[in-house]
Amino acid sequence: MSITLEHVVFDCKNAAELAGFWAGVLNTEVDAEGNEFFATVNKAADGPALMFLQVPEESVGKNRLHIDFSTAGWAAEVDRIVGLGAKRVGEFDEYGAHWVTLADPEGNVFDLAETK
């Protein structure tokens, strides 16, 4: 018996809107049948998909789990993702790594590290 990581799930106000943001980050599309209540990104990919579920309650405080990305085109990608609607939270150069922490349109934080 084995366990497979199927989805990384975001609770949100509008599933289609937040899925659209993340599809833009990943240069892909929202999967078919996405709507304001439920949407996925990369469901057909080899690996976990992102799932977005509408919930009535507001998010309070910093999320305890976040996604890390990396890229060689760091500065351009940061600018592109901010252009999609992300907010810069902070920039760090620690532990031999350089990264920026960003927040998606609903405040979920994620990191984008510079690959050298």
C-alpha positions in Angstrom: 0.0 0.0 0.0 1.3 3.5 -0.8 0.2 7.0 -0.5 0.2 9.5 -3.3 0.1 13.3 -3.0 -2.9 14.2 -5.0 -3.6 17.9 -4.4 -2.4 21.0 -2.6 -5.7 22.6 -1.5 -6.4 26.3 -1.0 -9.5 27.4 0.9 -10.6 30.7 -0.7 -13.4 33.2 -1.4 -13.6 32.5 -5.2 -12.1 29.3 -6.5 -12.1 30.3 -10.2 -10.4 33.7 -9.5 -7.6 32.2 -7.3 -7.1 29.3 -9.7 -6.7 31.8 -12.5 -4.0 33.6 -10.6 -2.1 30.3 -9.9 -2.6 29.1 -13.5 -0.9 32.3 -14.6 2.0 31.8 -12.1 2.5 28.3 -13.6 2.0 29.4 -17.2 -0.9 27.0 -17.7 -4.7 27.0 -17.7 -7.4 26.4 -15.1 -8.7 22.8 -15.7 -12.1 22.4 -17.4 -15.2 22.8 -15.2 -13.7 25.2 -12.8 -16.1 27.6 -11.2 -16.4 30.0 -8.2 -16.9 27.1 -5.8 -14.3 24.5 -7.0 -11.4 24.6 -9.5 -8.1 22.8 -10.2 -4.9 23.6 -11.9 -2.6 20.9 -13.5 -4.9 17.9 -12.6 -3.7 16.0 -15.7 0.0 16.6 -14.8 2.3 14.0 -13.4 2.4 15.2 -9.8 0.1 17.0 -7.4 -2.5 19.4 -8.7 -3.6 22.6 -7.0 -7.2 22.6 -5.9 -9.2 25.6 -4.9 -12.3 25.3 -2.7 -14.7 28.2 -1.8 -15.2 28.5 2.0 -17.3 31.0 3.9 -14.8 31.9 6.6 -12.0 34.4 6.2 -8.4 33.4 6.5 -6.8 34.7 9.7 -3.1 35.1 10.2 -0.2 33.7 8.2 -0.6 30.3 6.6 1.6 27.6 8.2 2.2 25.7 5.0 3.5 27.3 1.9 4.8 26.4 -1.6 8.4 27.1 -2.7 9.3 27.6 -6.3 12.7 28.4 -7.9 13.8 29.9 -11.2 17.0 31.0 -13.0 15.1 34.1 -14.4 14.3 35.3 -10.9 13.9 39.1 -11.3 11.8 38.8 -14.4 9.6 36.1 -12.8 9.1 38.1 -9.6 8.0 41.1 -11.7 5.7 38.9 -13.8 4.0 37.3 -10.8 3.6 40.7 -9.1 2.0 41.8 -12.4 -0.5 38.9 -12.0 -1.6 40.3 -8.6 0.9 39.0 -6.1 2.2 41.3 -3.3 5.8 41.3 -2.2 6.1 40.4 1.5 9.9 40.3 1.9 13.2 39.5 0.2 15.7 37.3 2.0 19.3 36.2 1.5 20.0 33.5 4.1 21.2 29.9 4.4 23.0 30.2 1.1 19.8 31.0 -0.8 18.2 34.2 -2.1 14.4 34.3 -2.3 11.3 36.6 -2.2 8.2 35.8 -0.2 5.1 36.8 -2.1 1.4 36.7 -1.2 -1.3 35.6 -3.7 -4.5 37.8 -4.1 -6.1 36.1 -1.1 -3.0 36.5 1.1 -1.5 33.0 0.9 2.3 33.3 1.1 4.7 31.5 -1.2 8.4 31.8 -2.0 10.3 32.1 -5.2 14.0 31.3 -4.9 16.8 32.3 -7.3 18.5 29.4 -9.0 22.1 30.1 -9.9 
